[in-house]
Amino acid sequence: MGNQTEAATAPTVAVGVCLLKGKKVLLGRRRCSLGYSTFSLPGGHLELGESFEECAARELKEETGLDIDKKRMEFLTATTNTLLLEGGKPCQYASVCMRAVMEHGDGEPQNVEPELCDGWDWYEWDNLPKPLFRPLHNAVRAGFNPFYA
């Protein structure tokens, strides 16, 4: 989920992971100042030299403890460009979404970063909790659906 500690001087690339299990997607409620108390996909900032797949697998492991191989990550065409002014630190995110599907034996998500997230749960795409973190909200409003992308 990341914690913005100072005003960004340039847009940041963020990678969100649509982890699917049956007809549900994994979301967590944010605790950091940016998007506080909104529901978000697991994910975070793309690091220099990192592929989208590597970032998605790393962030998923850091936030949920789930070890999903980067080879199982699939790039989705959904991207958003979001200016966030809340939290006292203006920032802009260009966000991309990756998709992975839970398989038998993958385990269950754990709340590895309780200071940044209230916990993880599975939600039906047609009945998502509110409020959504703005990049996800914007993607959903634009018609994004990880089950049909």
Salt bridges, closest charged atoms under 4 A:
GLU47 OE2 - ARG58 NH1 3.56
GLU50 OE2 - ARG58 NE 2.71
GLU54 OE2 - LYS70 NZ 3.40
GLU59 OE2 - ARG58 NH1 3.00
GLU62 OE2 - ARG58 NH1 3.25
GLU74 OE1 - ARG99 NH2 2.94
GLU86 OE1 - ARG134 NH2 2.73
GLU103 OE2 - ARG72 NE 3.78
ASP106 OD2 - ARG72 NH2 2.72
GLU108 OE2 - LYS21 NZ 2.55
ASP118 OD1 - ARG31 NH1 2.92
